[in-house]
């Protein structure tokens, strides 16, 4: 281990200890490539080795701000999903969504793309040609078991309700109710999702919903939660029972507030598939691999993405051991 790596680990541990002293859990992200051959790096904080879910939120990728001049943008060819919803929220840039249910929608800052995979869907995502800087987050929620067989669907919103928290802090609520603003977006378990924008030197008290667990995901540097520093891509987690959090900004800053009732079911997740057990996920993967090799008219479960002739992505190989479930019993704390 180099001296630089040792210093980074020491600094990270100091931040984790600081958060624990404040009654919070600091989740640190890891950098992963997103997409096909021209993969864009993202910061993935969920799932995390210490915590799999926040409510039904099971996946969170923060990306950017990234200049697309001379570098890769969002370039994700057709690929499958089962058993979940995807939520795409942008701070800067634009991403075009296409799917096998026939929907096409371009999401821009202040709007939202929500895709319900249900029993199975395929889609693609590409940053638009006029995007110079791409910055945002993609989130997933697990569907409850009784909803995972539903027909796939998509909703695209161009605006969401906003609320002022006072003192230069605003909230854009894309799911649930918060600070007097209410989103009409459909969700399949009790959820909260809101973008927080803070001017430099401001702070706000976030009144939390009883029975929810919450996470504050920083999309920029300069975010503090209960005076704990939360670096870009990291998340401060608060267990159920907290009545409020104080967010503040050392500079103009943006964060995402997530919340939800603790998700009590155990699920198996592999790549883009969510199921009840290993066999269900393995069967979904096998069917995807058969269908991607078939003609566009021979894909009964996952379909073909409308007006996208790019070859679908292959699934990674399953591990040689049985996939273990994730859920309440697998969490720390």
N, C-alpha and C positions, 0 to 999 in steps of 0.2 A: 504494500500500500504506500502511495506517495504521501509526502507531507501535505499537499493540497487536498487529497482525498481524506486524510485524517482530520484536517481542519473543517472540511465540509460536514463530515459525520459528527464532529464535536458540536458544530453550530446547530445542526439539525436536532441533535439530542437536547441541546439547551432550549430550543424552541418548544420541543415536545414537553419537556419538564415544566416550562413556563405555562404552557396551556393546561397541563394537569393541575398545577397549583391554582389556576383560575376556575377549575371545575369543568374544563373543556378537554376534548381530545383533538389533537392536531393530526390530520391525515396528510401525508406528503405524497406528491404525485411521482410518477415515473414517465419518462419520455418514450413514446412508441411511434412507429410509422403507421400512417393511415392510408389505406387504398392499395392501388396496384403498383406497377413498376415505378411510377413517379410519385412515390409516397411522400406525404406531408407530415412532419413531426407534430405530435400533439402531446399534451400533458394529461395523463390518465390518473385520476384520483380515486375513482370507483370503477370496478371493485378494487378493494385495497386489502392487503394481507391482514390488516387489523380490523377491518369492517367491510362487510359485503353490501349492506343496504343502509339507506336513510329513508325510512318509510318504505315505499315501493320503488324508490329511485335506486337503480342497481348499477348504473354506468354513468360516468361523467368524464368527457374529454373537453378540455379547454385548449383552444388553438389561437395563435397570434398574440398580438398584432404582427402579421407577417407580410412583408412586401412581396408581391408576386412578380415583380420585375426581375427576370432572370432566374426565378426559382419556382418550384412546384406549388400549385394551389390545391384546392379540393378537387381531386380527380379519382373518383371511386366508381368503377364500372359496375354493372348489374351484379347484385349479390342478394342472398336471401335473409329473411328474418322469420322467426316463429315466436309466439307466446309473449310478445312485448309491445310497448309503444315507444316510438322514437320522437324526440322533441328537439328541434333545431332552432337556436336563438342566436342572432348576430348583433355584434356591436358595430362592425364595419364590413363592407363588401356585400356580395350577393351570391346565393347558391341556388342552382336550378335542381329541383327534384322531379324525377320521372319514376313511375312504378307500373307494375303489372296489373293493377286495378284500373289503369287508364288515366291516372291523374298526372298533371304537369303543373308545377307551381314554383315560382322563384321567390325565395324568402329574402327580405332585406331588413335592416335595422328597424326595430319597433314592431316587426311582424313575427309570425311563428309558423313553422311546419310541424304538423303532428301526424305521424303515420301509425296506424294500428295494424300490426302484423297478423294477429289472430292465428288461424290455422296455418298460414303461410303466405308470403308475399315476396316479390323481388323488387329492388329499386336501384337507382343510380343517383349520384350527386356530383355536380360539377360547378366549380366557381365560374361566374359569368365572365365574359370577355372584357367587360368594362370594370372589373374589380382590380384595383391597384393594391389595396391592403385588405387582408382577410383576418377577421377577429371575431371570435364567438365561442359557443359551447354547444356540444351535442350531448343529450341526456337520454337515458332509457329508463322506462319503468316496467316492472314485471306485471303481467296480467294475472289476476287470481285464477286458480285452476278452472273454475267454472266459466271463465271468459276466454280461455286460450284456444278454444275451437271455433270462435266466432269468425265471420267473414272479414277479410281485410278491408281497410278503409283508410282514407286520407282527408285531412282538413288543413287548409292553408289560410291563415289570417294575415291581413295587412296591417292591422293596428290592434293593440290590447289596451285595457284600461290602466290609467296611471293614478297615483296618489302622491301628495306631498307629505313628507314626514317632518317638514319644517327645517329651517336653518340651512338650506341648500342641499337637502337630501330628498330624492324622489324615488318612487318605486313603480315599476311597470309590472303588473300582475298578469302572468300568462296562464296560470291555473290556480284555482282556489280563491280564497278571500283573504285580503290583507289590507290593513290601514284604511278601511272604508271602501276599497275597490274590490270588485268581484268579477272574475272571469267566467264566461259562459261555456268554456271549453269542457268537453266531456272527458272524464277520467273514470277509471274502474276501481279505484280505491281512494280514500280521503287523502288529498295531496295539496301541497302549496308549492308554487314556483314563482319567483319574482326577481327581476333585475333591480339592483340598487345602484344609484348614481350619487356620488358624494363629491362635493367641491372640496378643494384643499382646506384643511383646518376645521372641517365640520364634523359633527357626530350626530347620531340619532339613536333613540331607544327603540328596539324592535320588540313589540309585545308579542309573545309567543302563544300559540294555541295549546291549551291543556290537552295532554294525551298524545301530542305529536313529538317526534324527535326532529331535530333541525340541523342543517349544515349551512355554513356560509362559505361559498367557493369564490376565491379571489380571481377575477379575470385580469386584474392589473396589479402591479406592486403598489404599496402604500396603504393597504387595507389593514386595519386592526380590529379585533373582536375582543371586547372586555380587556382592552389594552394589550392583547396578545398579537404579535405580528403574524400576519398570514400572507405568505409570499404568493405570487402569481401561480395559479394552478393548484394550490393547496386548499384544504378545507378545514374549518373549525367546526367540530361536531358538538352538539349539546343534547344530552339524553332527555327523555321525557321528564317533566317535573320542573324544568327551568321556566320561569315566568317571563323573562326578558333577557335580551342581549344588547350590549352597546356596541355599535359599529362606528368607527371613526376613520378619517383619511388624513394622511400626512401630505398628500397631493391629490389632485383630481383622480378619482378612483371609481372602479366598477366592480361589483360583486353580484353573485347569484345566491339568493336565499331559497333553500329547499326545505321542505318539511313533509311529514306524513305520519299517519298512524303506523306503529311498528308492524312490518309485514311478517305475519306469523307462519306462513307456509315455508317449507323447504323446497327448493327447486334445484335442478341441474342446469348449468349454463356452460355452453361450449361454443366458441366463436360467436355466431349470431343467432344461435338456437337456444330457446328456453323450453324446458319440459319438466315433467314430474320426476323422471328417473333416467338412468343411463340409456336404457333400451329405447325410450321415446326419442331422446336426442340423437342417438346413433341412427335410428330409422329416418329421422328428418334429414340428417346429413347424407345418408345413402340415397334418399330420393332426390335431393338436390343434385348430387353428382350424376345420377342417371338423367335427370331432366336437362341439365345444362349441356349434356352431350347429345341430346335429342334435338329434333327440329323445333322451331318456334311454336308450332301447332301441337306439340306433343309434351306439354308441360302442365299437367292437370292441377298440380298443387301450387307451384310457385309462379307459373305463367311467364310471360315475356314482357320486359319493360317497353312501354310504348315509345316508338320512334327512337330506339337506341339499339344500333346494330353491333355495339362493342361486345366482344366475347365475355360471357359471365365469368366471374372469379371462381376459381376452385376453392373448395373448403380445405383447411388444414387437415392432416391426418389425425384421427382420434389417438389418444395415448394408449399404450398397451395395457393399462390398468383401468378398472372401472372408475368412471367419473363420480365423485362424491357430491352430495347435495350441499347447497349453501342455504343458510337460514338463521333463525334466532339462536339455535344451539351452537352455531359455528362462529358467533360473534365474540369479540372480547368485551368484557364489562357487563 
